[in-house]
Amino acid sequence: MYLEWYLKEKTALEKSLEESVVEILAQKKMTVTTAESCTGGLIAGTLVNVAGASDVLNEGYVTYSNDAKERLVGVKHETLEEYGAVSEQTAREMAEGAAKAAGADAALSATGIAGPGGGTEEKPVGLVYIGCYVNGETTVKECRFEGSRMENRLHTVETALQLLLRQLSEE
């Protein structure tokens, strides 16, 4: 399903979103990293679809568990206790921590509830927080997607790459 979607999108556009991101990062001589929970590495994997991604992406982190969020990208235990893994605060700390851990100029983070289970009234399925760190500035976007688990993950990837492209364009 993903491959069909990806090929359809790629042929519909002159340049894919990930190609645009890699191109602008290369032009600016910047590097990017990822800290991913609900996407499980799909953001980094999408960037790797682009030839030349190795010039801008050195490493990424799949931080599915709270322990991994703390250990790999420095999310504070207190943040997870007070706000939970699916929160603006956690997404912010994931992006900033990943950039620091990787020594990258930019970072994307994603934490959310892809579904179909795991949601609550307060934090429903489809709630995702995306963090975008670029040269010391962090933006967090709250999203509420409606779809299957894979659709929610794909929407997260697309939204994260759009957010990064917008931040890079404003640099």
N, C-alpha and C positions, 0 to 999 in steps of 0.2 A: 504494500500500500504506500509506504513512504517513498519508495523508489519511483512508483508511478506518478505520485504527486510531484516529486522533485523534478523529474524529467519534463512533466507537463509545464511546470512553472518556469523551468530553465528555457524551454523553447518559446514560451510566451513572452519572455523578456529578452531584450538585447543583452543585458548584463544582469546576472542574478544579484540578489542582495548581498550574499556572502562574497561574491567577486568584488562588489563595490567597497565593502568593508576592508577586505585584504588590500585592495588597490590604494585606498586612502591611507591606511596604516603604513604601507610601504612608502608611499610618497612622503609622508611625514616622518619616516624613519622611526616609527613607534612599534612597540610590542604590546600584545594583548594576552591575557590569561582568562581562565574561567573558573568559577566555583559553582558547581551544579549539584542540586539535590533532585528535584522532581524531573529534571530533564536527563539526568543520568549520563551526562557527557555529550548529549546531542548538539549542544551549541558548539563545542569544540569540534565535534565530528562534522558538523556542517561547514565550519571554516576550513577543515582539512579537505573538503571536496574541491577546493580551489588550488590549482597549481601555484606554487610560490607561497603557500600558507606557512611553510617552515621558516620563511624570513620574518614573519611577524608573530607566530605562535610557538613559544618554546615549551610550554607545559600548561596543563589544566588539572583541575581537581574535581573528582566526583566525591562530594561530601554528603552522602545520603543519610548517614546517622548523625546524631548530635555530637557524638564523640569525635567523628571525623571533622565536623565543622569546627570544633574547639581545637583539635590537635593539628590539623593541616592548615587552616586559614585563620586561626586565632579568634574565633567567635567567643565572646566571654560567656562563661557558664551562667553568670547572673542574667545575661541577656536572654538566654534560652529558658531559664527558669521563670523570668518575669513576663516575657513577651511570647515565648514559644518559638519553635523552628520556623513556622510560617508567620513572619512578621516583617514589617518595614525595617525594624532595628537589626534583625538577623541578616536580611538581604544586604543592608549597608555594610555591616561588619564583614560579611562574606566577601563582598567586592573589594573593600579596602584591604582586608587581610590577604586575599589572593594576590593582589597587586604587590603587596609588600613581600610575600613569600616568594613570588616568582621574579621580583625585581622588574615588573612590567609597568609600562606607561598607562595602560588601560586594563580594565577588568570588567567582566560581566558575571553577575551571580543570578541564580534562580532558585527560589524556594517556594514550594506550594503544594497543593493537593490535586494531583492529576486525576484521581478517581480510579474506578468508579466508586470505591468506598473511601472511608477515612474522613469524610467531611462532618462538620457539626453545624448547628444553626449559626454560631458565631464565625466559624471558618468553613464555608461550604466547599464542596468539590468545585474545582475550577478557579479557586482563589490562588493567585500567584503573585509574588513580589519579585521584581526584577531590579537588581542593582547595577548601576553603570558608573564606574570610576574612570575618570580621565584626568591625568595630570593634577591630582590633588583634590578634584571636585567630584562629589558623589551625588548622583540622582537615583531615587528609588521610585519605581512606578508600580502601583497596585493594579492588578488586572483581575477580571472575573470572566473566565472563559466558559463556554458551554459546549461540550462535545465529549467524545470518547476520550479515554486516557491518552491515546496516541495523538488525537486532534489537539487536546490541551497542551501536550508537550510540543507539538509542532507550532502552535500559536505562540507559545512562550519563546521558542527559538526565533521566530520571525519578529516578534515584538522586541526582543532583546537586541537583535542585530539592527533593527530600525532605530532603537534608542541610541545605540553606540554610533551609528552613522550620523545621526542628528547631532550628537555631542561632538563628534570629530569635525563636522562641518562648521560648527560654531567656534572652533579653536582658532 
